[in-house]
Amino acid sequence: MRIKECPSLKVARRVVGLIQLPARIARECSVSSWSNCKEQGLHITRYALDTGFNRAVNVAEARSSDSIFICYGDSAEFDNQTHQESEAVYKTQSKYFAYNSVWAAAEWIAEYLKTGKV
């Protein structure tokens, strides 16, 4: 029997698999699962302990379309257990990419994790 994978996880894994970071930055990142009941995806956190540069990103397939959903911010703006972003972050710090713009989403996330700029 084959167990079906959640479609939004497939999208998130595809995006995360394409993210290219310098080795130094990649060592400061971790990936874990994230869910808000309607969307399931992956949560990436960058903890740069030497600089205090802490960033986080949630990535999934959007719940109401097949777009790629990204929510970003300082790691403190996400719950440290569920990785859920705050309502304010959801409203003001989210980004959408077309379903076939996987490379563009991965490049955007990589740049955000490197620089913190949007």
N, CA, C and O atoms as a printed pandas DataFrame, in Angstrom:
     atom_number atom_name residue_name chain_id  residue_number  x_coord  y_coord  z_coord
0              1         N          MET        A               1    0.845   -1.180    0.000
1              2        CA          MET        A               1    0.000    0.000    0.000
2              3         C          MET        A               1    0.885    1.236    0.000
3              4         O          MET        A               1    1.896    1.300    0.699
4              5         N          ARG        A               2    0.498    2.172   -0.765
5              6        CA          ARG        A               2    1.240    3.422   -0.815
6              7         C          ARG        A               2    0.509    4.482    0.004
7              8         O          ARG        A               2   -0.692    4.687   -0.165
8              9         N          ILE        A               3    1.232    5.143    0.880
9             10        CA          ILE        A               3    0.641    6.191    1.715
10            11         C          ILE        A               3    0.722    7.509    0.960
11            12         O          ILE        A               3    1.789    7.894    0.480
12            13         N          LYS        A               4   -0.390    8.188    0.858
13            14        CA          LYS        A               4   -0.474    9.437    0.118
14            15         C          LYS        A               4    0.162   10.580    0.924
15            16         O          LYS        A               4   -0.067   10.708    2.127
16            17         N          GLU        A               5    0.947   11.387    0.251
17            18        CA          GLU        A               5    1.568   12.553    0.893
18            19         C          GLU        A               5    0.689   13.772    0.672
19            20         O          GLU        A               5    0.105   13.940   -0.398
20            21         N          CYS        A               6    0.598   14.614    1.680
21            22        CA          CYS        A               6   -0.168   15.849    1.595
22            23         C          CYS        A               6    0.370   16.707    0.443
23            24         O          CYS        A               6    1.577   16.939    0.382
24            25         N          PRO        A               7   -0.482   17.185   -0.467
25            26        CA          PRO        A               7   -0.013   17.957   -1.617
26            27         C          PRO        A               7    0.813   19.195   -1.246
27            28         O          PRO        A               7    1.791   19.512   -1.923
28            29         N          SER        A               8    0.427   19.886   -0.184
29            30        CA          SER        A               8    1.184   21.093    0.168
30            31         C          SER        A               8    2.590   20.753    0.655
31            32         O          SER        A               8    3.507   21.562    0.513
32            33         N          LEU        A               9    2.766   19.565    1.226
33            34        CA          LEU        A               9    4.110   19.147    1.618
34            35         C          LEU        A               9    4.978   18.858    0.397
35            36         O          LEU        A               9    6.179   19.127    0.407
36            37         N          LYS        A              10    4.372   18.310   -0.651
37            38        CA          LYS        A              10    5.122   18.076   -1.884
38            39         C          LYS        A              10    5.645   19.392   -2.438
39            40         O          LYS        A              10    6.801   19.485   -2.851
40            41         N          VAL        A              11    4.797   20.398   -2.445
41            42        CA          VAL        A              11    5.183   21.717   -2.949
42            43         C          VAL        A              11    6.300   22.294   -2.085
43            44         O          VAL        A              11    7.307   22.773   -2.605
44            45         N          ALA        A              12    6.123   22.248   -0.781
45            46        CA          ALA        A              12    7.131   22.801    0.129
46            47         C          ALA        A              12    8.466   22.077   -0.032
47            48         O          ALA        A              12    9.515   22.720   -0.062
48            49         N          ARG        A              13    8.440   20.762   -0.136
49            50        CA          ARG        A              13    9.683   19.994   -0.304
50            51         C          ARG        A              13   10.368   20.323   -1.623
51            52         O          ARG        A              13   11.595   20.387   -1.698
52            53         N          ARG        A              14    9.570   20.528   -2.652
53            54        CA          ARG        A              14   10.147   20.885   -3.950
54            55         C          ARG        A              14   10.863   22.232   -3.860
55            56         O          ARG        A              14   11.974   22.382   -4.369
56            57         N          VAL        A              15   10.225   23.213   -3.211
57            58        CA          VAL        A              15   10.829   24.533   -3.059
58            59         C          VAL        A              15   12.093   24.450   -2.208
59            60         O          VAL        A              15   13.147   24.946   -2.608
60            61         N          VAL        A              16   11.990   23.828   -1.043
61            62        CA          VAL        A              16   13.136   23.750   -0.128
62            63         C          VAL        A              16   14.296   22.992   -0.771
63            64         O          VAL        A              16   15.458   23.329   -0.548
64            65         N          GLY        A              17   13.987   21.986   -1.554
65            66        CA          GLY        A              17   15.033   21.221   -2.229
66            67         C          GLY        A              17   15.829   22.034   -3.239
67            68         O          GLY        A              17   16.948   21.660   -3.590
68            69         N          LEU        A              18   15.272   23.130   -3.705
69            70        CA          LEU        A              18   15.951   23.975   -4.690
70            71         C          LEU        A              18   16.701   25.157   -4.075
71            72         O          LEU        A              18   17.441   25.849   -4.775
72            73         N          ILE        A              19   16.517   25.394   -2.783
73            74        CA          ILE        A              19   17.182   26.529   -2.136
74            75         C          ILE        A              19   18.683   26.291   -2.112
75            76         O          ILE        A              19   19.153   25.251   -1.650
76            77         N          GLN        A              20   19.423   27.261   -2.612
77            78        CA          GLN        A              20   20.874   27.154   -2.642
78            79         C          GLN        A              20   21.459   28.254   -1.748
79            80         O          GLN        A              20   21.258   29.446   -1.979
80            81         N          LEU        A              21   22.181   27.814   -0.731
81            82        CA          LEU        A              21   22.795   28.736    0.222
82            83         C          LEU        A              21   24.278   28.426    0.347
83            84         O          LEU        A              21   24.689   27.278    0.176
84            85         N          PRO        A              22   25.086   29.441    0.646
85            86        CA          PRO        A              22   26.485   29.159    0.966
86            87         C          PRO        A              22   26.542   28.231    2.181
87            88         O          PRO        A              22   25.668   28.286    3.046
88            89         N          ALA        A              23   27.564   27.385    2.247
89            90        CA          ALA        A              23   27.676   26.385    3.314
90            91         C          ALA        A              23   27.603   27.013    4.701
91            92         O          ALA        A              23   26.976   26.446    5.596
92            93         N          ARG        A              24   28.220   28.152    4.899
93            94        CA          ARG        A              24   28.215   28.814    6.202
94            95         C          ARG        A              24   26.792   29.155    6.637
95            96         O          ARG        A              24   26.435   28.961    7.799
96            97         N          ILE        A              25   25.985   29.656    5.719
97            98        CA          ILE        A              25   24.604   30.020    6.046
98            99         C          ILE        A              25   23.749   28.764    6.195
99           100         O          ILE        A              25   22.899   28.698    7.084
100          101         N          ALA        A              26   23.962   27.781    5.347
101          102        CA          ALA        A              26   23.188   26.537    5.435
102          103         C          ALA        A              26   23.373   25.866    6.796
103          104         O          ALA        A              26   22.430   25.277    7.324
104          105         N          ARG        A              27   24.573   25.947    7.369
105          106        CA          ARG        A              27   24.823   25.354    8.696
106          107         C          ARG        A              27   24.023   26.058    9.788
107          108         O          ARG        A              27   23.778   25.471   10.842
108          109         N          GLU        A              28   23.615   27.293    9.559
109          110        CA          GLU        A              28   22.842   28.048   10.544
110          111         C          GLU        A              28   21.337   27.836   10.387
111          112         O          GLU        A              28   20.552   28.411   11.141
112          113         N          CYS        A              29   20.930   27.019    9.421
113          114        CA          CYS        A              29   19.508   26.812    9.124
114          115         C          CYS        A              29   19.037   25.424    9.549
115          116         O          CYS        A              29   19.799   24.458    9.565
116          117         N          SER        A              30   17.766   25.366    9.887
117          118        CA          SER        A              30   17.132   24.078   10.160
118          119         C          SER        A              30   15.750   24.080    9.518
119          120         O          SER        A              30   15.136   25.132    9.340
120          121         N          VAL        A              31   15.275   22.895    9.175
121          122        CA          VAL        A              31   13.969   22.744    8.545
122          123         C          VAL        A              31   13.127   21.815    9.409
123          124         O          VAL        A              31   13.597   20.769    9.857
124          125         N          SER        A              32   11.891   22.204    9.634
125          126        CA          SER        A              32   10.961   21.369   10.388
126          127         C          SER        A              32    9.577   21.509    9.768
127          128         O          SER        A              32    9.367   22.334    8.878
128          129         N          SER        A              33    8.646   20.708   10.235
129          130        CA          SER        A              33    7.300   20.769    9.684
130          131         C          SER        A              33    6.511   21.905   10.321
131          132         O          SER        A              33    6.846   22.408   11.393
132          133         N          TRP        A              34    5.460   22.283    9.624
133          134        CA          TRP        A              34    4.601   23.373   10.084
134          135         C          TRP        A              34    3.181   23.097    9.615
135          136         O          TRP        A              34    2.979   22.579    8.517
136          137         N          SER        A              35    2.206   23.436   10.430
137          138        CA          SER        A              35    0.815   23.239   10.057
138          139         C          SER        A              35   -0.069   24.233   10.783
139          140         O          SER        A              35    0.150   24.533   11.956
140          141         N          ASN        A              36   -1.066   24.740   10.083
141          142        CA          ASN        A              36   -2.079   25.557   10.742
142          143         C          ASN        A              36   -3.461   24.951   10.519
143          144         O          ASN        A              36   -4.466   25.662   10.518
144          145         N          CYS        A              37   -3.503   23.670   10.336
145          146        CA          CYS        A              37   -4.691   22.848   10.091
146          147         C          CYS        A              37   -5.147   22.896    8.637
147          148         O          CYS        A              37   -5.488   21.857    8.072
148          149         N          LYS        A              38   -5.160   24.065    8.023
149          150        CA          LYS        A              38   -5.591   24.154    6.628
150          151         C          LYS        A              38   -4.416   24.077    5.668
151          152         O          LYS        A              38   -4.582   23.667    4.520
152          153         N          GLU        A              39   -3.249   24.459    6.115
153          154        CA          GLU        A              39   -2.043   24.401    5.296
154          155         C          GLU        A              39   -0.994   23.609    6.060
155          156         O          GLU        A              39   -0.866   23.725    7.279
156          157         N          GLN        A              40   -0.257   22.812    5.324
157          158        CA          GLN        A              40    0.862   22.086    5.899
158          159         C          GLN        A              40    2.062   22.369    5.017
159          160         O          GLN        A              40    1.962   22.381    3.790
160          161         N          GLY        A              41    3.178   22.593    5.650
161          162        CA          GLY        A              41    4.366   22.891    4.875
162          163         C          GLY        A              41    5.615   22.729    5.710
163          164         O          GLY        A              41    5.652   21.970    6.679
164          165         N          LEU        A              42    6.629   23.457    5.313
165          166        CA          LEU        A              42    7.908   23.394    6.001
166          167         C          LEU        A              42    8.271   24.769    6.559
167          168         O          LEU        A              42    7.924   25.809    6.000
168          169         N          HIS        A              43    8.971   24.728    7.662
169          170        CA          HIS        A              43    9.415   25.930    8.366
170          171         C          HIS        A              43   10.941   25.927    8.354
171          172         O          HIS        A              43   11.569   24.957    8.780
172          173         N          ILE        A              44   11.528   27.008    7.869
173          174        CA          ILE        A              44   12.984   27.140    7.847
174          175         C          ILE        A              44   13.367   28.241    8.820
175          176         O          ILE        A              44   12.809   29.337    8.787
176          177         N          THR        A              45   14.315   27.942    9.680
177          178        CA          THR        A              45   14.815   28.929   10.635
178          179         C          THR        A              45   16.304   29.106   10.432
179          180         O          THR        A              45   17.040   28.132   10.273
180          181         N          ARG        A              46   16.745   30.349   10.439
181          182        CA          ARG        A              46   18.182   30.638   10.409
182          183         C          ARG        A              46   18.540   31.327   11.713
183          184         O          ARG        A              46   18.058   32.422   12.001
184          185         N          TYR        A              47   19.383   30.684   12.491
185          186        CA          TYR        A              47   19.904   31.254   13.729
186          187         C          TYR        A              47   21.378   31.549   13.532
187          188         O          TYR        A              47   22.207   30.639   13.536
188          189         N          ALA        A              48   21.702   32.809   13.360
189          190        CA          ALA        A              48   23.097   33.223   13.238
190          191         C          ALA        A              48   23.511   33.763   14.606
191          192         O          ALA        A              48   23.424   34.964   14.864
192          193         N          LEU        A              49   23.953   32.881   15.458
193          194        CA          LEU        A              49   24.220   33.231   16.853
194          195         C          LEU        A              49   25.271   34.318   17.005
195          196         O          LEU        A              49   25.183   35.132   17.924
196          197         N          ASP        A              50   26.260   34.349   16.127
197          198        CA          ASP        A              50   27.322   35.344   16.262
198          199         C          ASP        A              50   26.856   36.760   15.924
199          200         O          ASP        A              50   27.432   37.732   16.414
200          201         N          THR        A              51   25.816   36.885   15.089
201          202        CA          THR        A              51   25.353   38.214   14.675
202          203         C          THR        A              51   23.979   38.566   15.203
203          204         O          THR        A              51   23.569   39.724   15.131
204          205         N          GLY        A              52   23.257   37.589   15.733
205          206        CA          GLY        A              52   21.899   37.840   16.192
206          207         C          GLY        A              52   20.906   37.955   15.038
207          208         O          GLY        A              52   19.781   38.417   15.231
208          209         N          PHE        A              53   21.311   37.544   13.854
209          210        CA          PHE        A              53   20.487   37.608   12.649
210          211         C          PHE        A              53   19.624   36.360   12.595
211          212         O          PHE        A              53   20.085   35.310   12.148
212          213         N          ASN        A              54   18.391   36.458   13.037
213          214        CA          ASN        A              54   17.506   35.303   13.124
214          215         C          ASN        A              54   16.299   35.502   12.220
215          216         O          ASN        A              54   15.536   36.451   12.400
216          217         N          ARG        A              55   16.127   34.625   11.262
217          218        CA          ARG        A              55   15.043   34.717   10.302
218          219         C          ARG        A              55   14.295   33.399   10.234
219          220         O          ARG        A              55   14.844   32.339   10.536
220          221         N          ALA        A              56   13.028   33.477    9.831
221          222        CA          ALA        A              56   12.222   32.269    9.668
222          223         C          ALA        A              56   11.298   32.434    8.470
223          224         O          ALA        A              56   10.893   33.542    8.117
224          225         N          VAL        A              57   10.979   31.305    7.859
225          226        CA          VAL        A              57   10.122   31.275    6.681
226          227         C          VAL        A              57    9.230   30.040    6.761
227          228         O          VAL        A              57    9.703   28.949    7.079
228          229         N          ASN        A              58    7.947   30.211    6.474
229          230        CA          ASN        A              58    7.040   29.087    6.278
230          231         C          ASN        A              58    6.748   29.010    4.787
231          232         O          ASN        A              58    6.522   30.035    4.143
232          233         N          VAL        A              59    6.751   27.814    4.245
233          234        CA          VAL        A              59    6.445   27.631    2.823
234          235         C          VAL        A              59    5.493   26.454    2.664
235          236         O          VAL        A              59    5.674   25.403    3.279
236          237         N          ALA        A              60    4.469   26.648    1.822
237          238        CA          ALA        A              60    3.458   25.606    1.586
238          239         C          ALA        A              60    2.702   25.928    0.309
239          240         O          ALA        A              60    2.894   26.982   -0.299
240          241         N          GLU        A              61    1.850   25.011   -0.083
241          242        CA          GLU        A              61    0.889   25.321   -1.133
242          243         C          GLU        A              61   -0.248   26.083   -0.457
243          244         O          GLU        A              61   -0.723   25.662    0.597
244          245         N          ALA        A              62   -0.685   27.177   -1.032
245          246        CA          ALA        A              62   -1.742   27.994   -0.428
246          247         C          ALA        A              62   -3.026   27.182   -0.286
247          248         O          ALA        A              62   -3.337   26.339   -1.128
248          249         N          ARG        A              63   -3.756   27.443    0.775
249          250        CA          ARG        A              63   -4.945   26.646    1.067
250          251         C          ARG        A              63   -6.085   26.881    0.085
251          252         O          ARG        A              63   -6.906   25.985   -0.111
252          253         N          SER        A              64   -6.165   28.055   -0.539
253          254        CA          SER        A              64   -7.296   28.363   -1.410
254          255         C          SER        A              64   -6.927   28.357   -2.894
255          256         O          SER        A              64   -7.747   28.705   -3.743
256          257         N          SER        A              65   -5.707   27.967   -3.198
257          258        CA          SER        A              65   -5.274   27.904   -4.595
258          259         C          SER        A              65   -4.088   26.949   -4.680
259          260         O          SER        A              65   -3.720   26.318   -3.690
260          261         N          ASP        A              66   -3.503   26.848   -5.844
261          262        CA          ASP        A              66   -2.302   26.029   -5.960
262          263         C          ASP        A              66   -1.040   26.887   -5.983
263          264         O          ASP        A              66    0.029   26.419   -6.373
264          265         N          SER        A              67   -1.169   28.139   -5.565
265          266        CA          SER        A              67   -0.014   29.034   -5.465
266          267         C          SER        A              67    0.931   28.576   -4.363
267          268         O          SER        A              67    0.546   27.824   -3.468
268          269         N          ILE        A              68    2.159   29.037   -4.442
269          270        CA          ILE        A              68    3.144   28.777   -3.396
270          271         C          ILE        A              68    3.048   29.922   -2.391
271          272         O          ILE        A              68    3.204   31.089   -2.750
272          273         N          PHE        A              69    2.794   29.581   -1.149
273          274        CA          PHE        A              69    2.635   30.563   -0.071
274          275         C          PHE        A              69    3.913   30.614    0.761
275          276         O          PHE        A              69    4.454   29.582    1.157
276          277         N          ILE        A              70    4.383   31.831    1.019
277          278        CA          ILE        A              70    5.551   32.034    1.872
278          279         C          ILE        A              70    5.202   33.099    2.899
279          280         O          ILE        A              70    4.672   34.157    2.558
280          281         N          CYS        A              71    5.499   32.815    4.138
281          282        CA          CYS        A              71    5.348   33.784    5.218
282          283         C          CYS        A              71    6.727   33.922    5.859
283          284         O          CYS        A              71    7.387   32.916    6.118
284          285         N          TYR        A              72    7.167   35.143    6.115
285          286        CA          TYR        A              72    8.547   35.365    6.552
286          287         C          TYR        A              72    8.593   36.376    7.692
287          288         O          TYR        A              72    7.658   37.151    7.892
288          289         N          GLY        A              73    9.687   36.356    8.428
289          290        CA          GLY        A              73    9.879   37.323    9.495
290          291         C          GLY        A              73   11.025   36.937   10.404
291          292         O          GLY        A              73   11.758   35.982   10.148
292          293         N          ASP        A              74   11.159   37.696   11.460
293          294        CA          ASP        A              74   12.130   37.371   12.491
294          295         C          ASP        A              74   11.670   36.091   13.168
295          296         O          ASP        A              74   10.467   35.881   13.324
296          297         N          SER        A              75   12.581   35.243   13.567
297          298        CA          SER        A              75   12.197   33.954   14.155
298          299         C          SER        A              75   11.330   34.128   15.402
299          300         O          SER        A              75   10.533   33.245   15.720
300          301         N          ALA        A              76   11.468   35.234   16.103
301          302        CA          ALA        A              76   10.659   35.485   17.300
302          303         C          ALA        A              76    9.188   35.741   16.963
303          304         O          ALA        A              76    8.337   35.698   17.851
304          305         N          GLU        A              77    8.884   36.004   15.699
305          306        CA          GLU        A              77    7.504   36.256   15.276
306          307         C          GLU        A              77    6.740   34.962   14.978
307          308         O          GLU        A              77    5.569   35.002   14.599
308          309         N          PHE        A              78    7.403   33.821   15.149
309          310        CA          PHE        A              78    6.795   32.516   14.916
310          311         C          PHE        A              78    6.786   31.752   16.239
311          312         O          PHE        A              78    7.732   31.844   17.021
312          313         N          ASP        A              79    5.718   31.001   16.484
313          314        CA          ASP        A              79    5.639   30.203   17.697
314          315         C          ASP        A              79    6.784   29.188   17.694
315          316         O          ASP        A              79    7.031   28.532   16.682
316          317         N          ASN        A              80    7.472   29.060   18.808
317          318        CA          ASN        A              80    8.661   28.193   18.832
318          319         C          ASN        A              80    8.334   26.696   18.869
319          320         O          ASN        A              80    9.237   25.872   18.721
320          321         N          GLN        A              81    7.075   26.331   19.061
321          322        CA          GLN        A              81    6.705   24.913   19.033
322          323         C          GLN        A              81    5.957   24.535   17.763
323          324         O          GLN        A              81    6.254   23.511   17.147
324          325         N          THR        A              82    4.993   25.354   17.370
325          326        CA          THR        A              82    4.175   25.022   16.202
326          327         C          THR        A              82    4.700   25.671   14.919
327          328         O          THR        A              82    4.316   25.274   13.819
328          329         N          HIS        A              83    5.565   26.654   15.056
329          330        CA          HIS        A              83    6.117   27.422   13.936
330          331         C          HIS        A              83    5.061   28.266   13.229
331          332         O          HIS        A              83    5.290   28.760   12.124
332          333         N          GLN        A              84    3.925   28.427   13.857
333          334        CA          GLN        A              84    2.854   29.242   13.294
334          335         C          GLN        A              84    3.216   30.719   13.438
335          336         O          GLN        A              84    3.661   31.162   14.497
336          337         N          GLU        A              85    3.020   31.461   12.369
337          338        CA          GLU        A              85    3.270   32.902   12.418
338          339         C          GLU        A              85    2.111   33.600   13.125
339          340         O          GLU        A              85    1.004   33.068   13.209
340          341         N          SER        A              86    2.387   34.793   13.626
341          342        CA          SER        A              86    1.325   35.569   14.259
342          343         C          SER        A              86    0.365   36.085   13.186
343          344         O          SER        A              86    0.709   36.102   12.004
344          345         N          GLU        A              87   -0.812   36.496   13.584
345          346        CA          GLU        A              87   -1.796   37.037   12.642
346          347         C          GLU        A              87   -1.256   38.284   11.936
347          348         O          GLU        A              87   -1.486   38.480   10.742
348          349         N          ALA        A              88   -0.540   39.120   12.685
349          350        CA          ALA        A              88    0.037   40.337   12.085
350          351         C          ALA        A              88    1.062   39.987   11.014
351          352         O          ALA        A              88    1.096   40.615    9.956
352          353         N          VAL        A              89    1.889   38.998   11.280
353          354        CA          VAL        A              89    2.886   38.559   10.297
354          355         C          VAL        A              89    2.175   37.980    9.079
355          356         O          VAL        A              89    2.561   38.264    7.945
356          357         N          TYR        A              90    1.145   37.175    9.301
357          358        CA          TYR        A              90    0.397   36.578    8.188
358          359         C          TYR        A              90   -0.167   37.655    7.271
359          360         O          TYR        A              90   -0.127   37.522    6.047
360          361         N          LYS        A              91   -0.692   38.721    7.866
361          362        CA          LYS        A              91   -1.327   39.781    7.076
362          363         C          LYS        A              91   -0.328   40.676    6.356
363          364         O          LYS        A              91   -0.614   41.166    5.263
364          365         N          THR        A              92    0.833   40.894    6.949
365          366        CA          THR        A              92    1.755   41.891    6.381
366          367         C          THR        A              92    3.044   41.315    5.804
367          368         O          THR        A              92    3.744   42.008    5.067
368          369         N          GLN        A              93    3.372   40.072    6.119
369          370        CA          GLN        A              93    4.649   39.501    5.696
370          371         C          GLN        A              93    4.438   38.151    5.012
371          372         O          GLN        A              93    5.062   37.150    5.364
372          373         N          SER        A              94    3.559   38.153    4.043
373          374        CA          SER        A              94    3.351   36.935    3.270
374          375         C          SER        A              94    3.504   37.254    1.794
375          376         O          SER        A              94    3.303   38.386    1.353
376          377         N          LYS        A              95    3.863   36.234    1.056
377          378        CA          LYS        A              95    4.164   36.389   -0.350
378          379         C          LYS        A              95    3.635   35.156   -1.078
379          380         O          LYS        A              95    3.635   34.052   -0.534
380          381         N          TYR        A              96    3.187   35.361   -2.312
381          382        CA          TYR        A              96    2.671   34.255   -3.113
382          383         C          TYR        A              96    3.417   34.193   -4.446
383          384         O          TYR        A              96    3.761   35.217   -5.036
384          385         N          PHE        A              97    3.652   32.971   -4.896
385          386        CA          PHE        A              97    4.260   32.722   -6.197
386          387         C          PHE        A              97    3.331   31.797   -6.974
387          388         O          PHE        A              97    2.620   30.989   -6.378
388          389         N          ALA        A              98    3.332   31.908   -8.281
389          390        CA          ALA        A              98    2.535   31.009   -9.113
390          391         C          ALA        A              98    2.973   29.572   -8.878
391          392         O          ALA        A              98    4.124   29.321   -8.521
392          393         N          TYR        A              99    2.069   28.636   -9.074
393          394        CA          TYR        A              99    2.345   27.224   -8.806
394          395         C          TYR        A              99    3.566   26.701   -9.556
395          396         O          TYR        A              99    4.235   25.781   -9.084
396          397         N          ASN        A             100    3.859   27.275  -10.710
397          398        CA          ASN        A             100    4.990   26.802  -11.505
398          399         C          ASN        A             100    6.244   27.659  -11.331
399          400         O          ASN        A             100    7.196   27.526  -12.100
400          401         N          SER        A             101    6.251   28.528  -10.336
401          402        CA          SER        A             101    7.403   29.387  -10.066
402          403         C          SER        A             101    8.218   28.877   -8.885
403          404         O          SER        A             101    8.598   29.640   -7.998
404          405         N          VAL        A             102    8.476   27.579   -8.891
405          406        CA          VAL        A             102    9.185   26.941   -7.782
406          407         C          VAL        A             102   10.593   27.529   -7.636
407          408         O          VAL        A             102   11.032   27.823   -6.524
408          409         N          TRP        A             103   11.300   27.700   -8.763
409          410        CA          TRP        A             103   12.650   28.273   -8.711
410          411         C          TRP        A             103   12.629   29.692   -8.156
411          412         O          TRP        A             103   13.478   30.055   -7.342
412          413         N          ALA        A             104   11.668   30.489   -8.592
413          414        CA          ALA        A             104   11.576   31.878   -8.110
414          415         C          ALA        A             104   11.329   31.908   -6.607
415          416         O          ALA        A             104   11.916   32.725   -5.898
416          417         N          ALA        A             105   10.468   31.027   -6.118
417          418        CA          ALA        A             105   10.196   30.963   -4.674
418          419         C          ALA        A             105   11.448   30.548   -3.914
419          420         O          ALA        A             105   11.761   31.128   -2.874
420          421         N          ALA        A             106   12.166   29.552   -4.422
421          422        CA          ALA        A             106   13.401   29.090   -3.769
422          423         C          ALA        A             106   14.452   30.199   -3.753
423          424         O          ALA        A             106   15.121   30.397   -2.739
424          425         N          GLU        A             107   14.603   30.908   -4.842
425          426        CA          GLU        A             107   15.574   32.008   -4.905
426          427         C          GLU        A             107   15.195   33.132   -3.951
427          428         O          GLU        A             107   16.063   33.725   -3.311
428          429         N          TRP        A             108   13.895   33.426   -3.854
429          430        CA          TRP        A             108   13.450   34.480   -2.938
430          431         C          TRP        A             108   13.770   34.090   -1.494
431          432         O          TRP        A             108   14.278   34.905   -0.724
432          433         N          ILE        A             109   13.475   32.853   -1.134
433          434        CA          ILE        A             109   13.753   32.390    0.232
434          435         C          ILE        A             109   15.250   32.431    0.512
435          436         O          ILE        A             109   15.664   32.873    1.584
436          437         N          ALA        A             110   16.064   31.979   -0.433
437          438        CA          ALA        A             110   17.517   31.994   -0.235
438          439         C          ALA        A             110   18.010   33.418    0.002
439          440         O          ALA        A             110   18.815   33.656    0.903
440          441         N          GLU        A             111   17.539   34.345   -0.786
441          442        CA          GLU        A             111   17.973   35.746   -0.618
442          443         C          GLU        A             111   17.515   36.289    0.736
443          444         O          GLU        A             111   18.263   37.001    1.406
444          445         N          TYR        A             112   16.299   35.957    1.134
445          446        CA          TYR        A             112   15.807   36.421    2.437
446          447         C          TYR        A             112   16.618   35.827    3.587
447          448         O          TYR        A             112   16.955   36.532    4.537
448          449         N          LEU        A             113   16.928   34.555    3.506
449          450        CA          LEU        A             113   17.732   33.947    4.573
450          451         C          LEU        A             113   19.153   34.501    4.609
451          452         O          LEU        A             113   19.762   34.569    5.676
452          453         N          LYS        A             114   19.682   34.894    3.461
453          454        CA          LYS        A             114   21.035   35.461    3.411
454          455         C          LYS        A             114   21.063   36.899    3.914
455          456         O          LYS        A             114   21.951   37.275    4.679
456          457         N          THR        A             115   20.087   37.707    3.485
457          458        CA          THR        A             115   20.179   39.157    3.733
458          459         C          THR        A             115   19.096   39.705    4.658
459          460         O          THR        A             115   19.299   40.736    5.300
460          461         N          GLY        A             116   17.975   39.045    4.734
461          462        CA          GLY        A             116   16.852   39.564    5.518
462          463         C          GLY        A             116   16.066   40.625    4.770
463          464         O          GLY        A             116   15.139   41.215    5.324
464          465         N          LYS        A             117   16.428   40.877    3.510
465          466        CA          LYS        A             117   15.752   41.894    2.728
466          467         C          LYS        A             117   14.660   41.256    1.888
467          468         O          LYS        A             117   14.797   40.136    1.397
468          469         N          VAL        A             118   13.561   42.007    1.734
469          470        CA          VAL        A             118   12.440   41.501    0.913
470          471         C          VAL        A             118   12.255   42.351   -0.321
471          472         O          VAL        A             118   11.365   42.081   -1.127
